Amino acid sequence: MLKKIVAAVLMTLSTAAMAVNLGSESVLVVDNGTGKILLEKNPDTVVPIASLTKLMTAMVVLDTRPDMDAPISIDKEDVDMLKHSRSRVPVGVTLTRRDVFQLALMSSDNRAAASLARTYPGGLTAFAVAVNAKIKALGMSHTVIEEPTGLSPHNQSTASDLIKMATAAAEYPMIRQITTSSKDLIRINGREVEYHNSNSLVGRKGWDIGLSKTGFTNEAGRCLIMRIKTATSTATLVLLNSNANSARVSDAMNIRRFLAVGDTPEARVEAVPTHHKRHIVRHSTPTHRRVAAAL
């Protein structure tokens, strides 16, 4: 009889697997309150993760308790010579460290992120030491960060590691505030320039987002970290290597629908693919490790 019951449950789960359509190559969704894994797809696959790296850069810099009103001049050393990505922040402009943070985290500007690492106490060498120490402290054992922007394909991690990074980043009020701003005006060479969040879902009606960071390189595909709240759930999601921005957004919307299905355990089980059923009751302990990424 027990075997028949188990078989029936598996058939139900298999039928319901189509309810959550996820195109990203790696996916992990964790309940913020309980640490339970709600959805997963290749969570331990090591891949490049682009500008998601900037969350680590921000944490390491903030750990030094820097003067956020101190001036930082964008230098030619901050220009991307690897991917030759564009920037709306001209070389030679001087900004407050606060504005540089805004540009690096909200609009994912690579020059801004590079300048934060360059002006780290002790320079780039000390910055690299601090990043590795942070990675180790967070328990991110499958993560490597070689530079602060995420442009390098050697900045690699897993969805499991990035959940840990996101959990840590959410403890910094400034990171939460900046990454959930939909736009901001920043004075560049005497005039106000409007910058927008690289995540189009931030500020969109119906979305309650508590943390956000996008990423993109050709090697990494489209990536996303978000903390979201629905009427019944709060969760952190990691999406890695989606083939288009529209696909990344679609995955996020499908996950939000899944979270809103209901607050009963039964509703959650029906939405999880069959081969992930054993993870429904597993708790992830948000400890911390080591990371990488770029938009």
Secondary structure, 3 states (H helix, E strand, C coil): CHHHHHHHHHHHHHHHHHHCCCCCCEEEEEECCCCEEEEEECCCCCEECHHHHHHHHHHHHHCCCCCCCCEEECCHHHCCCCCCCCCCCCCCCEEEHHHHHHHHHCCCCHHHHHHHHHCCCCHHHHHHHHHHHHHHHEECCCCECCCCCCCCCCCEECHHHHHHHHHHHCCCHHHHHHHCCCEEEEEECCEEEEEECCCCCCCCCCCEEEEEEEEEECCCEEEEEEEEECCCCEEEEEEEEECCHHHHHHHHHHHHHHHCCCCCHHHHHHHCCHHHHHHCCCECCCCCECCCCCC
